[in-house]
Amino acid sequence: MKFTTATGSCYEVNQDSKQIRRINGVKDPQPRQGKDGEWKSYMDLMIKVGASAYIFWDPKTTPLLEGSTGGAPSTITSQVMSIES
């Protein structure tokens, strides 16, 4: 599956292996996402056209940010504009 956000970022998701990567974007990716084109494991993904996507990262590979007091490492994207199967 692929999805595109309002800021022009394009993501590819492998739901079977629970991996995601940002293919490209206008601005640099957020530090948790890693480099463009780099697959990264996630625990859960909430995605719906018209809303932000929520990516909950695997805490084994993505630690919490310094100073965090709990929760799960996550990324919230800009509004999802389209989803392709």
Backbone hydrogen bonds, N-H to C=O, Kabsch-Sander energy under -0.5 kcal/mol:
donor,donor_aa,acceptor,acceptor_aa,energy
2,K,84,E,-2.2
3,F,11,Y,-2.0
4,T,82,S,-1.9
5,T,9,S,-2.5
6,A,79,Q,-2.4
8,G,5,T,-1.9
10,C,24,N,-2.5
11,Y,3,F,-3.1
12,E,21,R,-2.8
13,V,1,M,-3.3
14,N,19,Q,-3.1
15,Q,13,V,-0.7
18,K,14,N,-0.9
19,Q,14,N,-2.0
20,I,40,K,-2.4
21,R,12,E,-2.2
23,I,10,C,-3.0
23,I,21,R,-0.6
24,N,10,C,-1.2
26,V,7,T,-0.5
33,Q,30,Q,-1.4
34,G,30,Q,-0.8
34,G,31,P,-0.7
37,G,22,R,-3.1
38,E,35,K,-2.0
39,W,37,G,-0.6
40,K,20,I,-1.8
42,Y,18,K,-2.4
43,M,56,F,-3.5
44,D,56,F,-1.5
46,M,54,Y,-2.6
47,I,45,L,-0.6
50,G,80,V,-3.0
51,A,48,K,-2.0
53,A,78,S,-0.7
54,Y,46,M,-2.6
55,I,53,A,-0.5
55,I,75,T,-3.0
56,F,44,D,-2.8
56,F,54,Y,-0.6
57,W,55,I,-0.7
57,W,73,P,-2.1
58,D,41,S,-1.2
61,T,58,D,-1.5
62,T,58,D,-1.9
68,S,65,L,-2.2
75,T,55,I,-2.2
77,T,53,A,-2.4
80,V,51,A,-2.5
81,M,4,T,-3.0
82,S,4,T,-1.4
84,E,2,K,-3.3
